[in-house]
Structures are given as C-alpha cells and as structure tokens.
Amino acid sequence: MSSGKALTGVEQIMTTACASHCGGACVLKVHTRDGLITRIETDDGEEPQLRACLRCRAYRQRVYDPERLKYPMRRTGERGEGKFERISWTEALDRIASEITRIRSAYGPSSISCVFSGADHAHLHVASNIAGLMGMTGGYTAQWGVHSFEGGLFASMATYGTLASRNSPDDLVNSRLIILWGVDPAVSIHETNFSWYLAQAKEAGARIISVDPRFTSSTATFTDQWIPIIPGTDAAMLVAMAYVIIKKNLQRQDFLDTYTFGFAQFRDYVLGKEDGISKTPEWAENITGVSADVIEKLAIEYATTGPAALIGGIAPGRTAYGEQYHRLIKALAAMTANIGKHGGWAGRSFVPRTLFGAFDFKLAGLPRGANPVENGAPQRPDALPTAKGSDSSARIHLSQFADAILRGKQGGHPADIKMLFIMHLNYLNQEPNTNKIVRALKKLEFVAVAEQFMTATARYADILLPVSTFLERNDIVAQGAIPWYGFMNKVIEPLYESQSPLEICQQLATRLGVKAFSEKTEEEWLRHMVHGSHIPAYEDFKKKAKYMVNSSEPCVAFKKQIEDPKNNPFPTPSGKIEIYSQKLASMKNPLLPPIPKYIEAWEGRNDPLAKKYPLQLITSHCKRRAHSQFERVPWLRELVPQAVTISTPDATARNIKNGDMVRIFNDRGEVVVPALVTERIMPGVVELPQGAWFAPDEQGRDRGGCTNVLSKDAHSPGGAFPYNTCLVQIQKLQ
C-alpha cells in the first residue's frame, strides 16, 4: 500500500466486478480500511461463482504501484525519451483541444485519429467515447480490425451472416467429445468459468483432445490426447479431416442437404476435383507435421462421436490466412451436424446477445456521432462488416496504421495522419512491428496519451493524462461463459490527480463545444443504461454487483434455425449455412475463395526466408498479464518470468541451456530474454508471451521481451492480425 501509517479504521468490504480483458469478468470482494485497499478476495456466494484469477487477486499492487502516473504532464525532451514536467489539467486539456482545432483546420478532419482497444471491458468509461466526440466535432480517421478475432468474425459473417454463433460453455456437459484447437482456458481464461464447465464435462465422461503446438496447462489438466501441429497449418489438417469424413461417407448428408449451401463445391475441392490435389491425410501430414494416422482417427472420432464440440480457439486464427481456419471449423461442424444442438459447437464467436435480454448497452449509453470523414466513402471491395462501419474504405487496418502515418495518401492510404489520441491501448507495444511504430510516432505533429503508467507508448506523448483504475470509478460489465451483468462499484477515491475516461471526455467535449457528454453525471448515465433492461432494481444490482441472466437451459446457437428452418432462415443470401459463400464469390478475390481452403502462409516453414530464420514464433497469453496490463505487478512477475520457450532439440543445436540469455531476431528487430528449455513445445516452434513492455537498450535491442518487435505489420485478407505468423532465429547471447 502507499501509506506507512498504521490503519485504525473499521474494515469494510465492497463487492465489485472486474473486467480487465484477461478473457473474463469476475466478482471481487475488496477489503478497505481508512480508504486504503488491504486485500482482495473473490466470489464465495451462490453458484455459479464468478471467481477471479491471479491477475485481479493481485490488483492491489497495481493500484498502489509507486510508478503510477500522478498528474497531467507535458513532454520536455525528445519524443520517446520519457522526459516530462507536471502541468495542470486545465493546461493539458486546453492544449489537446487547441491541437485538435489547429490540425483539423490546417489539414482537414481526416488528419486526426484516435486509437483504442478493449482494456477494461466496461460500458461507460470506454475509450470509444473519444471517437464519438471526434465524430461529433468534425470527424477523424478511424481504424478497423479486432486484434483477437477479426478472422473469426469475418468467417462467421461469411458462413452464418451473423456474429452470434456459438453455444454457451455450460452446454459442454452435454458433449461426448471436445476438441480444444488452440484453446488454453486454464491460462488465458477464455471466459469466466470456462475451465469449470470443461471440468464438469470431463467428469461427465467427455473425451477431450488438444490440438496445439504447445503442451499447455489446459492440455495437461483436462485432455486425454495432445496433437502438436505446425503453426499456420491448421486449415490443412481440417481439410484432411473433411477428406476422411467424405471418403468414408460419414458426413451427415441429410443435414447438409437441408441446412447448408455449397457443400458440393467444397467436396470437389477436398477430393481434388477442383485442382487435381486430393487433400488426403498423407497430403496434410507433410504440411502439418501431424501423422496421417492421427488425422484419420481424429476425423472418424469427430464424425462418429456425438454430440461433439470442435472448439476453434482464437490463436490459430491470428495467422496469415486465419479466416480460412475459422471457416473450416464451421464447415466440419456442419458436416457432422453439430450445429444447433446441445453438446455441439458451431464455431468460436459470440453468444447471441438475446441472452442478455432486449437490452443493448451501446444503444442505451453515451451519444455517438456519425463520422463525417466516412460520409460517401465506398465500401472496401473485399470487406464484410464485422462491426458498424468497419467496411468503410476511409478506415485503416490497425496493423497498418504505422505505415499509414509514415506514407499517407502517397502510400495508398486514405489519409495523412498528423495527430493521434491514444486511450485504452498500449499502441506501441501491442501492434505489430514495434520499431516501425516508433518511427511513425516520431513523425506525428501531436500525440496525446491517457494512461495509468509510463508504458512504452506513454513515453511518446506530448501530453500525458493520468487515468483512474476501475476500482476508482463506477461502471457496468456484461461478460461470462454464461451471461451475467456486473456492477463495478467504486471502492476507493481516485489516487493523485487521476481522472476517469468519462471525465476526460466530458472536459474535452466542453472545450470543443459539445454538451452531450456532460448532460448526466456518472451515476445518472449508469441509471440510464440500466433503465428499461430486465435488471429489476438498480440499487439492488449495485449492492450485490452481480446479476445472473436466468435461463432454463444452456444457450444453443442456431437452435431455432435447425428446428424450424422455414420460419428461421440464416441471415445469409441463401438463408442457409454457406459453406460456399456467395458474398465472397462476388468479391472475386483468390485469397478469399468462396469455399474455405488451405492457403500456405507467408513466413511459414516453406518460405525461402526460413533458411535465414528457421524458427516459427508464436505469441501466447500468459498468467501474469492481460495483454500489456499487470506487467509491473511484483507478485505476478515472480510467478511467470518473461522468457522464450524453446524445445530441447532446438536448444541443444544452438548450445542453449535453460536460463541462458538469448537473442531472438529477424529483419524487423531483436529481443533479448532468458531461454526456457522444455519438452512442452514442438521442435521448430518457439513461444514468447505477448504483452511485455518494450524496453530498448542503447543498441536498439529490446530487453523487455516485447513480441511485436518481431511481428509483421500486415493482416490477412479477411483482416486477421497475424501475430502467430513470424519467422525468427535464436542465438545464445555472447
């Protein structure tokens, strides 16, 4: 804690909810005395308990970190040096408002942009408020692309015409077979209680299989079989499984005939009638590293053991052609009739919003102005709208934003960016090609950053604003493996001069002549958001901090469409599950074929670059962070040191021993970290957990362990961020 004084007051316990983007949202019981947090417990009430992971159990150390940003600051040194001086909130916000006005007047509204991400997954104190304000005051250049799952969202729109396309995890107890394909919920959470439901399924007799380059904690805990696979080749194995199912006539043809469109074209591709290449298990073995016998047995088991849940994780889709992997997961689910039924799984996307009732926070919340910069801009020809406006040609994919800053319209981008407002995103750290982002940030005329710590990104700010934590404000979260609402009660007063994202937006809006954000107080906005929902009583909700959405049975995506297809068509052109996507066919893009296919990735094992950089880097999530959050928490740093995981054969070939300092490098940069030598990763693959803070030394080598120093600033044809498509070499540091 921050005070060395003895605590004399009565201990109080406040129930609240967290939403730190670890993959879940949980209940916290925060103990305070004299206005200071003394410890944090978690849910111990009625089932289902929403129990917090280690991250939020350690949140006290984050709140009282001595390096928290305390006051607004102005840059005094070169951008990136991290030299600042304290100023007042009035000075800081006046400067930001004046720069917005100046730059918009000099270069036009498209020259201004704001970048943000999920951070705390709440609904009132969100960075998108700044985007709404920018739209209401003249416009800005927006981005598109969801870091985690854009390829999956694209695949869901192409196949089902909607993003709501999966069962709730409490339905897993009805599964007889569960295939975790790139899923590690024991570490990444996935969703609150996902592991708990997985454990229940195992106890109920389900057989669980893991397909993953790593022998993960989830694999060790839950599964009966581990199948290691070469990164970026998942689609090839899925196609080969389809081949086995078709050749043995195990597909549910009645289901395919009734509910799907285009299976015949997909079958022709799988059998080789389209291109002369039969997609046999032997064909896939040469690509994936998985033996033909294992592929065949898995395909037969999936087709004959029902109901079965083939759970396609997020990570295999964060690759060069990630949308193809997600589309193939859905195609196999259709072939085995595991869609619209208990115990099945239609593909990883969102639970239908109807589970949360007829209530939509985004519609009931703060104002959102249309963005004039996008008025009249045509749709991108290869886009499916995975979010409102995401298909606008006026937007820039976030992976290529640094390139857009550096090259602008002359480089083929829609805008010349001069100013950036960054909130809820460690932009320099979390986007691909960190060194390129450094050059881009140095080129801008003005950068404003709202942060809690002096992150890698914050060092590049001209004006730096201190932001409160979620324990220092009120908000609402809607999350979970099964739907629930959490009230994020304010536990302590904001430390130092930190302010909430809403307060920052309100004060900036006033300076820009917009009153809408200040029409209500924080409390009034929250009441407004809850009003009209099926949450019965605001005060009771706030007191308990937990409202479970009652449901008589687990959610099954597309149950109505399967039970009554005539009256419940899929929202696709055919009204059916589109294995052959008519929308993709109209695009005539060979890299976005109408049927799902395996397309060989760049920076894979067959890339000529592999002669120089022979190891495939994957960038996992780890126990100690939620993306780049929690990086400074001492308890968590002690738990999981940042290190590169390398197989024993690869380490031996390089004379590397466990704990040795090594350099990981490619043409984009170099990272220096310790080596973790283990049998729990397949040869040819190395793992460096994402989120560690970029910390370059005098030679420009990153000593913090930032994976994006090495990643490529590109995206898949469907918009996936290819964080797991990256070739590197590793050498022992001399």
C-alpha positions in Angstrom: 0.0 0.0 0.0 1.0 3.6 -0.4 0.9 4.6 3.2 3.2 3.6 6.0 0.7 4.7 8.7 -1.0 2.3 11.0 -4.6 1.6 9.9 -7.1 2.4 12.7 -10.4 2.4 11.0 -13.0 -0.3 10.7 -12.5 -2.8 7.9 -15.1 -2.6 5.2 -15.8 -5.0 2.3 -17.1 -3.8 -1.0 -18.3 -6.2 -3.7 -17.5 -5.2 -7.2 -16.7 -6.6 -10.6 -13.6 -6.7 -12.7 -13.2 -6.5 -16.5 -9.5 -6.4 -17.2 -9.6 -8.1 -20.6 -8.0 -11.3 -19.5 -10.8 -13.1 -21.2 -13.3 -13.0 -18.4 -15.1 -10.8 -15.9 -15.3 -11.8 -12.2 -16.6 -10.8 -8.8 -14.2 -9.2 -6.4 -14.7 -8.6 -2.6 -12.3 -5.7 -1.8 -11.3 -5.1 1.8 -10.6 -1.5 2.7 -9.6 0.3 5.9 -9.1 4.1 6.2 -9.8 4.4 2.5 -7.0 2.0 1.5 -7.3 -1.4 0.0 -5.9 -4.1 2.3 -6.7 -7.3 0.4 -8.9 -8.7 -2.4 -10.9 -11.8 -2.2 -13.3 -13.2 -4.8 -16.8 -14.7 -5.2 -17.8 -17.1 -2.4 -21.6 -16.9 -2.8 -24.1 -19.0 -4.6 -23.3 -20.9 -7.7 -22.2 -20.3 -10.3 -19.4 -18.4 -8.5 -17.5 -16.0 -10.7 -14.1 -16.4 -9.2 -11.2 -14.1 -10.1 -7.9 -15.3 -11.5 -4.5 -14.3 -10.1 -4.4 -11.0 -12.0 -7.2 -9.3 -10.2 -6.4 -11.0 -6.9 -3.2 -9.1 -7.2 -4.8 -5.8 -8.3 -3.9 -4.0 -5.0 -0.3 -4.0 -6.1 -1.3 -2.4 -9.4 -3.4 0.3 -7.7 -0.6 1.3 -5.3 2.3 0.9 -7.7 4.7 3.8 -6.9 5.2 4.3 -10.7 1.5 5.2 -11.4 1.0 8.4 -13.3 0.0 11.0 -10.8 -0.5 14.3 -12.7 -1.0 15.6 -16.2 2.4 16.1 -17.8 3.9 17.8 -20.8 6.9 16.4 -22.8 10.2 18.3 -22.3 12.7 16.1 -24.1 12.7 14.3 -27.4 9.6 12.3 -28.1 10.3 8.8 -26.7 12.9 9.9 -24.1 10.2 9.9 -21.4 11.1 13.3 -20.1 8.1 15.3 -18.8 7.1 18.1 -16.5 4.0 18.4 -14.4 1.1 20.7 -15.6 -2.5 21.3 -14.6 -5.5 19.5 -16.0 -6.6 22.9 -17.5 -3.3 23.3 -19.3 -3.3 19.7 -20.6 -6.9 19.7 -21.9 -6.6 23.2 -23.4 -3.5 22.0 -25.3 -5.2 18.9 -26.6 -8.3 20.9 -27.7 -6.3 23.6 -29.4 -4.2 21.0 -31.3 -7.4 19.3 -32.5 -8.7 22.6 -33.7 -5.4 23.7 -35.3 -4.6 20.4 -37.1 -8.2 19.9 -38.3 -8.2 23.4 -39.7 -4.7 23.1 -41.3 -5.0 19.6 -42.8 -8.7 18.6 -42.7 -10.5 16.3 -40.3 -9.0 13.1 -41.7 -5.6 14.2 -40.4 -6.8 13.4 -36.8 -7.1 9.9 -35.4 -7.6 8.2 -32.1 -6.6 4.6 -31.4 -8.0 2.4 -28.6 -8.8 -1.1 -27.7 -10.6 -3.1 -25.1 -8.6 -2.5 -21.9 -11.2 -2.7 -19.1 -14.2 -4.2 -20.8 -16.7 -1.9 -19.3 -19.5 0.1 -20.8 -19.4 3.7 -19.5 -15.7 4.5 -19.1 -14.7 3.5 -22.6 -12.2 5.0 -25.0 -14.7 4.9 -27.8 -16.3 7.9 -26.2 -13.3 9.9 -27.5 -14.1 8.5 -31.0 -17.7 9.6 -30.6 -16.6 13.1 -29.6 -14.3 13.3 -32.6 -17.1 12.4 -34.9 -19.4 15.0 -33.3 -16.8 17.8 -33.7 -15.8 17.4 -37.4 -14.6 13.9 -38.0 -11.5 11.7 -37.8 -9.8 8.8 -39.5 -10.9 5.5 -37.8 -9.4 2.1 -37.8 -10.8 -1.4 -38.4 -9.8 -4.8 -37.2 -10.4 -6.6 -33.9 -7.0 -7.7 -32.5 -8.1 -11.1 -31.1 -10.6 -12.3 -33.6 -11.1 -10.4 -36.8 -10.5 -13.5 -38.9 -13.1 -15.4 -36.8 -15.7 -12.6 -37.1 -15.1 -12.5 -40.9 -15.6 -16.3 -41.1 -18.8 -16.1 -39.0 -20.3 -13.4 -41.2 -19.4 -15.3 -44.4 -20.8 -18.6 -43.1 -23.7 -17.7 -40.9 -24.4 -14.0 -41.7 -24.1 -13.1 -38.0 -21.5 -12.9 -35.2 -23.7 -14.7 -32.7 -22.7 -18.2 -33.5 -21.8 -20.4 -30.5 -23.2 -22.3 -27.6 -22.6 -21.2 -24.0 -19.9 -23.2 -22.3 -22.2 -24.6 -19.7 -23.6 -26.7 -22.5 -20.2 -28.6 -22.7 -21.5 -31.1 -20.1 -23.7 -32.4 -22.9 -20.7 -33.1 -25.2 -19.3 -36.6 -25.6 -16.2 -35.3 -27.4 -14.5 -32.0 -27.0 -11.6 -30.9 -29.3 -9.7 -27.8 -28.0 -8.0 -26.5 -31.0 -5.6 -23.8 -29.9 -7.5 -23.2 -26.7 -5.9 -22.8 -23.3 -8.6 -21.5 -20.8 -6.6 -22.5 -17.7 -4.2 -19.6 -18.6 -6.0 -17.3 -20.9 -9.4 -17.6 -19.1 -11.2 -17.6 -22.4 -14.3 -16.7 -20.4 -15.1 -16.7 -16.7 -15.8 -20.3 -15.6 -14.9 -21.9 -19.0 -12.4 -24.2 -17.3 -15.1 -25.1 -14.6 -17.5 -26.2 -17.3 -14.7 -28.1 -19.1 -14.0 -29.9 -15.8 -17.7 -30.8 -15.5 -17.7 -32.2 -19.0 -14.7 -34.3 -18.2 -16.3 -35.6 -15.0 -19.4 -36.4 -17.1 -17.3 -38.7 -19.3 -16.5 -36.5 -22.3 -13.2 -37.3 -24.1 -11.1 -34.2 -24.6 -8.4 -33.7 -27.2 -6.0 -30.8 -27.6 -4.5 -29.6 -30.9 -1.8 -27.2 -30.2 2.0 -26.6 -30.8 2.4 -26.4 -27.1 1.6 -28.8 -24.3 -0.4 -26.2 -22.4 -1.7 -26.1 -18.8 -5.1 -26.9 -20.2 -3.8 -29.9 -22.1 -2.1 -31.2 -19.0 -5.2 -30.7 -16.8 -8.1 -31.7 -19.0 -7.2 -33.7 -22.1 -6.8 -37.3 -23.0 -4.6 -36.7 -26.1 -2.3 -34.0 -27.3 -1.8 -33.5 -31.0 1.1 -31.0 -31.7 0.7 -29.1 -35.0 3.0 -26.8 -37.0 1.6 -23.2 -36.6 -0.3 -21.8 -39.6 -1.2 -25.2 -41.0 -4.4 -25.8 -39.0 -6.5 -25.4 -42.1 -4.7 -28.1 -43.9 -5.4 -30.6 -41.1 -9.1 -29.6 -41.1 -9.4 -30.1 -44.8 -7.8 -33.5 -44.5 -10.3 -34.4 -41.8 -13.1 -33.4 -44.2 -11.5 -35.7 -46.8 -11.6 -38.7 -44.4 -15.2 -38.0 -43.4 -16.3 -37.7 -47.1 -14.4 -40.8 -48.3 -15.8 -42.9 -45.5 -19.3 -41.4 -46.1 -19.5 -40.3 -42.5 -20.9 -36.8 -43.3 -24.5 -36.1 -42.3 -25.8 -35.6 -45.8 -29.3 -35.1 -44.6 -28.2 -32.1 -42.5 -26.0 -30.7 -45.3 -28.9 -31.0 -47.8 -31.4 -29.3 -45.5 -29.3 -26.6 -43.8 -26.3 -25.7 -46.0 -25.4 -24.2 -49.3 -22.5 -25.2 -51.5 -21.2 -28.4 -49.9 -20.8 -29.9 -53.4 -18.2 -27.3 -54.4 -16.4 -27.8 -51.1 -16.4 -31.6 -51.6 -14.9 -31.2 -55.1 -12.0 -29.1 -53.6 -11.4 -31.6 -50.8 -11.4 -34.6 -53.2 -9.1 -32.9 -55.6 -11.6 -32.5 -58.5 -11.1 -28.7 -58.5 -7.2 -28.6 -58.5 -6.1 -32.1 -59.0 -4.8 -32.5 -55.4 -6.6 -34.9 -53.1 -6.5 -33.4 -49.6 -5.6 -36.7 -48.0 -4.2 -37.2 -44.5 -0.9 -38.0 -46.2 -1.0 -34.7 -48.0 -1.7 -32.9 -44.7 1.0 -34.8 -42.8 3.7 -33.2 -45.0 2.2 -29.8 -44.2 1.2 -30.0 -40.6 3.6 -32.4 -39.0 0.7 -34.5 -37.7 0.8 -38.1 -38.8 -1.8 -39.3 -41.4 -3.0 -42.0 -38.9 -3.7 -39.4 -36.2 -5.6 -37.2 -38.6 -7.7 -40.0 -39.8 -8.5 -41.3 -36.3 -9.5 -37.8 -35.2 -11.7 -37.3 -38.2 -13.5 -40.6 -37.6 -13.9 -39.9 -33.9 -15.3 -36.4 -34.5 -17.8 -37.7 -37.1 -19.0 -40.7 -35.1 -19.0 -39.4 -31.5 -21.9 -37.2 -30.9 -22.6 -34.7 -29.9 -19.2 -33.2 -30.3 -17.8 -29.7 -29.7 -14.9 -28.7 -32.0 -13.8 -25.6 -30.2 -11.7 -23.5 -32.5 -9.5 -21.2 -30.4 -8.6 -17.6 -31.3 -4.8 -18.1 -31.6 -4.7 -20.3 -34.8 -6.8 -17.6 -36.5 -4.2 -14.9 -35.7 -2.3 -16.0 -38.7 -1.6 -15.0 -42.3 -4.9 -16.6 -43.6 -6.7 -17.0 -40.3 -10.2 -16.7 -41.6 -9.8 -20.0 -43.5 -9.1 -21.9 -40.3 -12.3 -20.4 -38.8 -14.4 -21.2 -41.8 -13.2 -24.8 -41.9 -14.1 -25.2 -38.2 -17.6 -24.2 -39.2 -17.7 -26.4 -42.3 -16.7 -29.5 -40.3 -19.4 -28.7 -37.6 -21.9 -28.6 -40.4 -20.7 -31.9 -41.9 -21.1 -33.6 -38.6 -24.5 -31.9 -37.8 -23.0 -30.4 -34.6 -24.8 -27.1 -35.2 -28.0 -26.1 -33.4 -27.9 -28.9 -30.9 -26.9 -29.4 -27.3 -23.3 -30.6 -26.9 -22.3 -29.3 -30.3 -20.4 -26.2 -31.3 -21.0 -24.0 -34.3 -17.7 -22.1 -34.1 -16.0 -19.6 -31.9 -17.7 -16.2 -31.9 -20.2 -14.5 -29.7 -23.1 -15.9 -27.6 -26.3 -14.5 -29.0 -27.0 -11.0 -27.5 -30.6 -12.1 -26.9 -29.3 -14.0 -23.9 -28.7 -10.6 -22.2 -32.3 -9.7 -22.9 -33.6 -6.9 -25.1 -31.1 -4.5 -23.6 -28.2 -3.1 -25.6 -25.7 -1.0 -23.6 -24.3 0.7 -26.7 -27.7 2.0 -27.7 -28.7 3.0 -24.2 -25.4 4.6 -23.3 -23.4 7.7 -24.3 -24.0 9.6 -27.6 -22.3 8.6 -30.7 -22.0 11.0 -33.6 -21.6 9.8 -37.2 -18.1 10.3 -38.6 -18.2 12.9 -41.4 -14.9 11.6 -42.8 -16.7 8.4 -43.8 -19.6 10.1 -45.4 -19.8 8.9 -49.0 -16.7 6.7 -48.7 -17.3 3.5 -50.7 -17.2 0.1 -49.1 -13.9 -1.8 -49.4 -14.4 -4.4 -52.1 -13.1 -7.3 -50.0 -14.9 -6.4 -46.8 -17.6 -8.0 -44.7 -19.0 -5.6 -41.9 -17.8 -7.3 -38.7 -18.6 -4.0 -36.8 -20.6 -0.9 -37.7 -18.6 1.0 -40.4 -15.7 -1.5 -40.4 -16.1 -2.0 -44.1 -15.5 1.7 -44.9 -12.7 2.5 -47.3 -12.0 5.6 -45.2 -10.7 3.3 -42.4 -7.2 1.9 -41.9 -6.5 -1.5 -40.5 -4.8 -1.1 -37.2 -1.9 -3.4 -38.1 -1.0 -0.9 -40.9 -1.6 2.3 -39.1 2.1 3.0 -38.6 2.6 2.6 -42.3 -0.3 5.0 -42.9 1.3 7.6 -40.7 4.7 7.2 -42.4 3.5 7.1 -46.0 0.0 8.6 -46.0 -2.0 9.0 -49.2 1.1 8.7 -51.4 1.5 5.2 -50.0 -2.1 4.2 -50.9 -3.7 5.0 -47.5 -6.9 7.1 -47.2 -5.4 9.9 -45.0 -2.3 11.8 -44.0 -2.3 11.5 -40.2 -0.9 14.3 -38.2 -2.3 13.8 -34.7 -3.1 10.8 -32.5 -5.1 10.5 -29.3 -4.4 7.1 -27.6 -6.5 5.7 -24.8 -7.1 2.1 -23.5 -4.3 0.8 -25.7 -0.5 0.4 -25.3 -0.3 1.1 -29.0 3.5 0.9 -29.5 3.6 -2.4 -27.6 0.6 -4.3 -28.8 0.5 -3.6 -32.6 2.8 -5.5 -35.0 6.3 -4.1 -36.0 7.1 -2.0 -32.9 10.2 -0.4 -34.4 8.1 0.9 -37.3 5.6 2.3 -34.9 8.4 4.2 -33.1 9.3 5.9 -36.4 5.7 6.7 -37.0 5.1 8.2 -33.6 8.1 10.4 -34.0 6.8 11.8 -37.3 3.4 13.0 -35.9 2.9 16.6 -35.0 1.0 15.9 -31.8 0.4 12.8 -29.6 -1.9 12.7 -26.6 -1.9 9.6 -24.4 -4.3 8.8 -21.5 -2.7 6.1 -19.3 -2.2 4.7 -15.8 1.6 4.1 -16.1 4.6 5.2 -18.1 4.2 2.5 -20.7 6.2 2.2 -23.8 3.5 4.2 -25.6 3.2 6.9 -22.9 6.9 7.8 -23.4 6.0 9.1 -26.8 3.2 11.5 -25.7 3.3 15.3 -26.0 0.6 15.5 -23.4 0.1 12.6 -20.9 -3.1 12.3 -18.9 -3.3 10.1 -15.7 -6.3 7.7 -15.7 -8.0 6.1 -12.7 -8.3 2.3 -12.3 -11.6 0.5 -12.4 -11.6 0.3 -8.6 -11.7 4.1 -8.5 -14.9 4.6 -10.5 -18.3 3.1 -11.1 -19.2 1.1 -14.3 -21.0 -1.9 -15.6 -19.7 -5.0 -17.3 -21.6 -7.8 -19.3 -19.5 -10.9 -19.7 -19.0 -14.5 -18.7 -19.2 -18.1 -20.0 -22.9 -17.7 -19.2 -24.4 -14.2 -19.4 -24.3 -12.0 -16.4 -24.0 -8.3 -15.5 -21.5 -7.0 -13.0 -21.7 -3.6 -11.3 -18.2 -2.2 -11.0 -18.5 -0.4 -7.7 -16.1 2.4 -6.9 -14.0 1.1 -3.9 -11.6 4.0 -3.2 -11.3 7.6 -4.3 -9.0 8.1 -7.3 -5.4 8.4 -6.4 -3.4 11.6 -7.0 -5.0 13.6 -9.8 -6.1 10.7 -11.9 -9.5 11.0 -13.7 -11.8 8.6 -15.3 -12.1 8.2 -19.1 -15.6 9.7 -18.9 -14.4 12.8 -17.0 -11.6 13.3 -19.6 -14.1 13.0 -22.5 -16.6 15.4 -20.7 -14.0 18.1 -20.2 -12.6 17.8 -23.6 -16.1 17.9 -25.1 -16.8 21.1 -23.3 -13.7 22.7 -24.8 -14.8 21.5 -28.3 -18.3 22.9 -27.9 -20.2 19.6 -27.3 -22.5 19.4 -24.3 -23.9 15.8 -24.9 -21.4 14.0 -22.7 -22.0 16.3 -19.7 -25.7 16.0 -19.7 -25.6 13.4 -17.0 -23.3 12.5 -14.1 -21.6 9.1 -13.9 -24.4 7.8 -11.6 -27.1 9.2 -14.0 -25.5 7.6 -17.0 -25.4 4.3 -15.3 -29.0 4.5 -14.2 -29.9 5.5 -17.7 -28.1 2.5 -19.1 -29.9 0.1 -16.8 -33.3 1.7 -17.2 -35.6 -0.4 -19.4 -33.5 -3.5 -19.1 -34.6 -6.7 -17.4 -32.3 -6.0 -14.4 -35.1 -5.4 -11.9 -33.7 -2.9 -9.5 -30.7 -0.6 -9.9 -29.9 -0.2 -6.2 -30.1 -4.0 -5.6 -27.9 -4.6 -8.6 -25.3 -2.0 -7.4 -25.3 -3.5 -3.9 -24.9 -7.2 -5.0 -22.7 -6.3 -8.0 -23.9 -9.4 -9.7 -26.9 -10.1 -11.8 -27.1 -13.5 -13.4 -29.3 -13.8 -16.5 -31.7 -16.7 -15.8 -32.1 -19.3 -18.5 -33.9 -22.6 -18.4 -31.2 -24.3 -20.4 -27.8 -23.5 -21.9 -27.7 -21.4 -25.0 -27.5 -23.3 -28.3 -26.7 -21.1 -31.2 -29.0 -21.5 -34.3 -31.3 -23.9 -32.4 -34.4 -22.2 -34.0 -32.8 -22.3 -37.4 -32.3 -26.0 -37.2 -35.6 -26.9 -35.5 -37.7 -24.7 -37.8 -35.6 -23.6 -40.8 -38.7 -22.4 -42.8 -39.5 -19.7 -40.3 -36.0 -19.0 -39.1 -33.6 -18.7 -42.1 -30.0 -17.9 -41.6 -29.2 -14.2 -42.4 -27.2 -15.2 -45.5 -28.1 -14.7 -49.2 -29.3 -18.4 -49.4 -30.9 -18.4 -45.9 -28.7 -21.3 -45.1 -25.3 -22.1 -43.6 -23.0 -21.0 -46.5 -20.1 -23.4 -46.9 -19.9 -21.7 -50.3 -20.2 -18.0 -49.5 -22.0 -16.1 -52.2 -20.7 -12.8 -50.8 -17.1 -14.0 -51.1 -17.8 -15.3 -54.6 -18.9 -11.9 -55.7 -15.5 -10.4 -54.5 -13.5 -12.5 -57.0 -10.5 -12.4 -54.7 -8.4 -15.6 -55.0 -7.2 -15.1 -51.4 -10.8 -15.0 -50.2 -12.2 -18.0 -52.0 -15.9 -18.7 -51.8 -15.3 -22.1 -50.2 -12.8 -22.5 -47.2 -9.4 -23.7 -48.3 -5.9 -24.2 -47.0 -3.7 -21.3 -48.3 0.0 -21.6 -47.4 1.2 -18.8 -45.2 4.0 -16.4 -45.8 6.7 -16.8 -43.1 5.9 -20.5 -42.8 8.3 -23.4 -42.9 8.4 -23.4 -46.7 9.0 -19.7 -47.1 12.5 -19.1 -48.5 13.0 -16.8 -45.5 13.1 -19.9 -43.3 16.6 -20.6 -44.4 17.7 -17.5 -42.6 15.1 -17.6 -39.8 14.2 -21.2 -39.3 12.0 -21.0 -36.1 8.3 -20.2 -36.0 7.4 -17.7 -33.3 4.0 -17.9 -31.6 2.9 -15.2 -29.1 0.8 -16.6 -26.4 -1.1 -15.1 -23.5 0.3 -15.8 -20.0 -0.9 -16.0 -16.4 0.8 -12.8 -15.3 -0.7 -10.3 -17.8 -3.9 -9.3 -19.6 -2.2 -8.2 -22.8 0.1 -5.5 -21.5 -1.8 -4.9 -18.3 -0.4 -6.1 -15.0 3.1 -6.1 -16.4 4.5 -4.2 -13.4 2.8 -6.3 -10.6 5.6 -7.8 -8.5 3.6 -10.9 -7.4 2.8 -11.8 -11.0 6.3 -11.1 -12.3 7.6 -13.5 -9.7 5.0 -16.1 -10.8 6.0 -16.1 -14.6 9.3 -14.7 -15.7 9.3 -13.4 -19.2 11.2 -16.0 -21.3 11.2 -17.6 -24.7 10.2 -21.3 -24.7 12.3 -23.5 -26.9 12.3 -27.2 -27.4 15.2 -29.3 -26.2 16.4 -30.3 -29.7 16.4 -26.7 -30.9 18.2 -25.5 -27.8 20.8 -28.2 -28.0 21.5 -27.4 -31.6 22.2 -23.8 -30.5 24.2 -24.7 -27.4 21.5 -23.1 -25.3 20.8 -24.2 -21.7 17.8 -23.4 -19.5 18.1 -19.8 -18.2 20.7 -18.7 -20.7 20.2 -15.2 -22.1 19.4 -15.4 -25.8 18.7 -13.1 -28.7 15.6 -13.6 -30.8 15.8 -11.7 -34.1 14.7 -11.2 -37.6 14.9 -8.4 -40.1 12.4 -6.3 -38.0 14.2 -6.3 -34.7 15.8 -8.1 -31.8 14.7 -9.2 -28.4 16.9 -10.3 -25.5 15.3 -12.6 -22.9 16.1 -15.8 -20.9 15.5 -19.2 -22.5 13.1 -21.7 -21.1 14.2 -25.1 -22.4 11.4 -27.7 -22.3 9.7 -30.7 -23.9 6.4 -28.9 -23.8 6.7 -27.3 -27.2 7.3 -29.0 -30.6 10.6 -28.6 -32.4 10.8 -25.7 -34.8 8.5 -23.6 -32.8 9.3 -21.1 -30.1 6.9 -19.2 -27.8 7.3 -15.7 -26.4 4.3 -14.5 -24.4 2.8 -11.2 -25.7 2.3 -8.1 -23.7 5.8 -7.5 -22.1 6.8 -3.8 -22.3 9.2 -2.7 -25.0 12.5 -1.5 -23.4 15.2 -1.0 -26.0 18.8 -0.7 -24.9 21.4 1.7 -26.5 21.9 -0.7 -29.4 18.1 -0.8 -30.0 17.7 -4.4 -28.8 14.6 -4.8 -26.7 15.3 -6.1 -23.2 11.7 -6.1 -22.1 10.5 -9.1 -24.1 8.1 -7.3 -26.5 7.0 -9.9 -29.1 5.9 -7.2 -31.6 9.4 -6.1 -32.2 9.5 -9.2 -34.3 6.0 -9.4 -35.8 5.0 -8.2 -39.3 2.7 -5.2 -39.8 0.3 -6.9 -42.2 -3.1 -8.5 -42.0 -4.8 -11.5 -43.5 -7.2 -10.9 -46.5 -10.1 -11.1 -44.0 -8.5 -8.8 -41.5 -6.9 -11.1 -39.0 -3.8 -9.9 -37.2 -1.0 -12.4 -38.0 0.7 -12.3 -34.6 1.4 -16.1 -34.9 2.9 -15.9 -38.4 6.5 -14.9 -37.8 9.9 -16.4 -38.5 12.9 -15.8 -36.2 16.3 -17.1 -35.3 17.6 -17.6 -31.8 21.2 -17.4 -30.6 22.9 -17.6 -27.3 23.9 -14.1 -26.2 27.7 -13.9 -26.1 
